[in-house]
Amino acid sequence: MSPIIIVGAGHAGMTLVRQIRMKDQYIPIILISQDAVHHYYKPSLSKALSLGKSPQNLIMSSMTELTEELNIKILQNTKVTSVFSNKQKIIIQKMDKSPEILPYQSLVFAVGANAIDLNITGDAQQKIHSVNNLSDYQHFRKSIQNKKRVLVIGAGFVGCEFASDLSLANFKVDVIDRGSWPLQKSLPEPLGKAIAQSMEKTTVKWHFNDQVISVNKKTCNHGSVLEVSLQSGKVIETDAILSAVGIKPCITLAEKSGIHTNKGIVVNDFSQTNLANIYALGDCVEYQNTLLPFIAPATSMAKSLANTLLAKPNIINIPSLAVAVKIPTCPTIICPPVSQDGHWQVSGEHMDLTAKFLDTQGNLLGFALTGKSTTLKHEFMKKCLGPFTDNNNGLSHQTEDLHEKITAIIV
């Protein structure tokens, strides 16, 4: 029997393997990664410093342990170079070895996303770090060893979490963002200001409505530093730089293979691409014109896809995406509204604020909570329309007629 082949060993790919194994202990599975394979929890990267954990401490299982525990074959440091969907085969290239052909019964893209590259000039542009996996984080931690200052580019989810973690570890942190307040794309100004003010009480300094133009090396009495020039004319000296401006789905292999892509790899209600027996999930996916770069949707998609791959078609069920932002000075929960057709309604005082994103009919499409208001999370989730509620018509469980539906889609 040909195996299920999963390309990508991040949260999405690993969760899918575990979900399949909960239902079938023996179906052959091959997990392929172009990087070294370890099991770790990606959200832990942005809180490890304040918890006193090294990158090595974040590893929960080694490749050997995963192989034995999950009864799978793992190919690490291996790249998929071609997909022949008509023959259900792929070509892989291991490091320093000849190409190899592998057949599959189902092929799953869980290839994730890459950090967005910035158009920054200067002789130290290569000193800018991005953290998108454990290997990236290991390099970043090495760069800040025995350092005191870090500049973070971007005040979104990842930028705010890393800025908070660094400040709690006693680093002086400068945050640069083109917006006017933290998390501007996801919550209204009063909540953003509450977050900013809480972090200003630590070691964080904000630089809003600005952006980095160049990064250059500068020699001084106590060694070399990085000189960061901003569009406003400001110049900031720092020891290390972290870019957290966002991620872009990895779609190159999918495009080359004839799979429909747009912003991400386009999938239907069963996580299937336009090609038979080829699926995708996680950060690389675009579902109903929406990218889903969060842990919760990847987990939900993995649960559904595991059933589909085992011939029990299960429609995707993605609930409201309430995300906890790790900012201890101002606890924050955000359920980002997918549609921008609506308005924010803010209530509360001081740091304890509630923001509802309502459409013209008064329906709750998203929300944001800070401070003590975060205790209202479950109450708001019950009222909030999920991003795909209307499209799914409430269908979130497996039914017999789905077999006919998915067969029709494949044909």
N, C-alpha and C positions, 0 to 999 in steps of 0.2 A: 504494500500500500504506500502510495506517495504521501509525504508528510504535509502538514500545515506549515508553511514557512512564514515567519514573522520577521520583518526587516525593521530593526530598531529595538533597543533594549532599555529604553527609558521607562517612565511610569506607565505609559499607555501599553507598550509591548509586554512589559512584565506583568501588569495587571491582567491582560488578556490571557497570558499563559496560565496564571493562577486560576482564573475563572474557568478555563477549559478543563484544567486538572480537577477541579471540584466536581465536574460532571463526567469526566472520562479520564481514567488513569493511564490508558495505554495508547491512545491514538498518537501516532508519531508527530513530534513537533521539532522544528529546527528554528532556533533564534539566532539571527545574524546581526552583528553590530560592527561598524567600522572603527569603534573605539574599544578599549578594555571594558569588560563587563563586571560590574559589581551591583549589588542591590543596595540602594540607599534611597532616602526620601528627599526628593528635590527641594521642597519648601524648607527643609532644615538648613539649607545653605545660607539663607539670609538671617539666621539666628544663632549660628554656631559660635561666633566670637563671644557673644555675651553669655553663652552657656559654658564657655571654656572648653569647647570641643575642637579638636584638630580635624582636618579632612579625613584622616584615617579613622577617627572615632565615629564618623558618620556612616561607614560601611557596615551594613547589617548582615550581608551574606557574600561570600566570595563566589567566583564562577564555579569552582569545584562543588561547593555546597549547593548552589542553585541547580547544577546538573543532576546531582543525586536526589535532592529534595523534590524536584519537579519532573524527574524522569524525562529530560529533554536533552537535545544536542545543541551546544552553544558554539557558534563560530565567531570569535572576537577578532578585532583587527582585520576584518573582512569586508570588502566592498562589493555590492551588487552592481555590475556594470551594464547588464542588459536583461530585458524581460521579453520572452517570446510567448505572448498570451495565447496564440493559436495552438501552441504545442504544450502549454502549461509547464514551461521550463525557464530557469534563469541561469545567467552566467555569473559566477562569483570570482573574485580575485583576492586571494589571501596574500598577506605580506611576504614578498620574496618567493612566491610560488606561482606555478602555472595556472591559468584560468581553469575553472571547473564548472561542469553543467550539473544543475540540480533540478529534478522534476518536483512539481508540487500538486496537491489536490486543491489547496486554497492558498492564496498569497495575500499577506496583509502588510500594508505600508503603515508603520508606526515610527516614521523617520523624524518626527518632531519639527523643530524650527531653528533657524540660525539667528544670532544677534544681528541687528541692523547695523551696517557699517556707516560711519559718519564721514562727511566730507570736511575733514579737518587737516590743515596744513601744518608744517613745522618739522624740525629734525627729530622730534621725539613722538611723532604720531603713533609709532609702533609700541609705545609704552602704555597705550590705552587698553585696559582690560575689559572684557565682557565675561559674565559668568552665566553659562547656560547648562553646565553639567559639572560633575565632580572634578573632572580633569581641569576645566577652566578655573574652578574654585581653588584647586591646589596651587595653580600658577599665581592666582591673585593673592592668596595667603602668603606665599613666598615673597611676593613683591612688597608686602607691607610689614614684613618682619623687621623689628627694631625701628619702625617708622612711627611718626606721630600725626601726620596729616594725610587725609584722603579727600579728593575732589570727586563728587558723584555727578554725572551728567544724566539728568532726567529725574523728575519727581512724580513718577507714576507708581504703580504697585511695588515693583522691584526696587526702584530707586529709593522710595521712602523706607522700605524694610531694611535695606542695607545701610542707609544713613542712620537709622535708629540703632541697628546692631553695632555699627562702628562707634557711635557716640557712647553707647553703654559700655563699650570696651575702652573708653577714654581716648579715642582718636578725635582730633579736631576735624570737623567735616564741613566742607563747602558743597552746597547743592545748587546746580545750575539748571534752570528750566525756562522754556520759552513761554510757558503759561504764567498766570498771575497768582496761582496758589497750588498747593500739592494736590495731586489726583484730580486735576481740573476737568478731565474728560469723563470722570465717573461720579463726581459729587459737586454740589453747589458751593459758592464762595464761603458762606458762614462756617460750614464744616471744614473746608480747606484751611481757613484761618485758624480754627481751633486746633487743628493738627500742627500747623506751622508754629503757633505760639507755644504749644506744649513742648515741641522739640527744640525751640530756641532756648528753653530753660536748661538744656543739656549743653552739648558742644557743637550744635548744628547752626550754620549760618546759611540763609537762603539768598539766592540771587535770581529773582524772577524777571520775566520779560527780557531774557537775555539768552545768549548761546555762545558756545566755544567756537572760536575762529581758528586758533593755532595753539600748538603745544611745542615748546622748545626746551632743550637742555640748558641749564644755567649752572655755572660753577661758582660756589661761594666758599667762605672760610671753613664751614663744617662739612664740605663735600659738594655733591651735585644735587640739584633740585629740578623740578619741572616748573616752567613758567607758562601759565595758561592765560592767553589773551582772549577777552570776550568782545562781542560785537559792540557793547556799550563803551568800550575803551578801558574797562577795568583790566588789571593784570593781577593774577592770584598765583602765589607760589605754593606748591604742594609737593608731597613725596610720592604719591601714587594717584592714578586716575581710574575710575570705574565707570564705564558707559552702561546705562540702564535705560536706553531710549526705546526699547521694544524688540520684538522678534518678528521674523518673516518665515512663513511655512516653507519647508524644503520640498520643492515640487519638480526639480530638474529631472530626476530619474522617471517620475510619473509622466512628465511631458514627453520625454524621449520614448516612452513605452506606449504612447497613444492614449493615455488616460486623460480624461477631461480635467482641466485645471482652470482656476480663475485666480482668486487671491490665495486659495489653497487647493488641495485635491478634492474635487467635488464628489460627494457621496449622497446616496438616497436614504430612505428611512431605515435601511438595513445595513448601513455603513458600506454599501457596495458602490464601486465605481461603475463607469459605463462598460467595463470589460468583465465578462463572466469569470466568476471565481477569484476576482481581485477586489480587495477591500482596503479601507483605510480608517484610522482613528487617531485621536489625540491632537496635538498642536499643528499637525500638517493638514488637517481636514477643514473643508468648508462645507457646512451643512445649512441648507436653506439660506444661502447668501451670507452666512455668518461664520466668522472664525471663533473658535472656542479654546483660547489659550489658558485654560485653568485645569486644575486637578480633578474637580468634581465631574465635569462633562466627560473627561477621558475615562473615568471610572465607570460612569453610567453606560457609555458606549461599549466598553469592554464586556460588561455583564450581558448586554443584549447580543453583541457580536459572537460571544462564546456559544450561545444557543444556536445562532444562525449557522455557524461553522460546523455544528454537530447535527445539521439537518433538522433543526427545530426553529425555523425562522422566527425572529423576535424583533419587533419594531423598536427603534431607538426611543428611549424615554429620558429626556433631559429636563429636570425640574428647574425651578428658579435658581439662579447661580449666585447664591449668597457667599461672598468671599470674606474671610477674616483677614484684615491687614495687620501684620505683626508690628504694632507700634505701642509698646507698653505705656508710654507717657500719655497716649490718647487712644484707648481701645476703639477700633473702627471696624465696622462690617458694611460691605457694599454689595448690593445686588444690582449690577449695571443694567440700565435699560438698553435693550438692543435697538429699539426705535428711538429716534431723537424728536419724534413728533409728539410733543407734550411739554409740560412745565414742571419745575420743582416747587414744592410747598414745604417750607421749613418752619419748625416749631422747637421750643425748648430754650434753655438759657445756659450761659457759660460754655462748658465743654459738652454738656449732656444734650445733644441735638438730634432731632429726627428730621429726615428729609424724604418726602414722598415724590416720586415722579409719576404724574398723572396724565392720562390722555384727555381728549376733549370731552369724553363721556364720564370722566372721573374714575376710570379704571386704574388700578395701581400696576404700573409697568416695571417699576424698579424702586429701590430705596437705598438710603445710606443712614447709618446710625453711628454716633460717637459717644464716648464716655459711658455713663450709666444706662443710656438708651439702648446699648447693645443687647440688654436683657430682653428687648422686644423682638429679637430676631425671628423666633418661631411664629409669633403672632403675625408679623408682617409677611412671612413666607406663605402662610395659609391664604392670605388675601391677594398676594401678588400673582398676576398672570405670568406663567412661564413663557420664555421666549418663543416656544414652539407649540403653545397650547392650542391655538386655533388650527394650525396645520395638522396636528396629530389627532385632533378631535377627541382627545382624552385616551387614545389607544396607547396603552403602555404595557400591555401584557400579551402573552402569546395566545393566539387563537388558531383553530384549524384552518380557517380561510386564508391565513397568512401564507400557508404553503402554496396555494394557488397564486397569490399575489406576487410572491417572490419568483416563482417559476415564470410568470408572465414577464417580469422585469428582466430576468436573465435571458429569456428567448428574444 
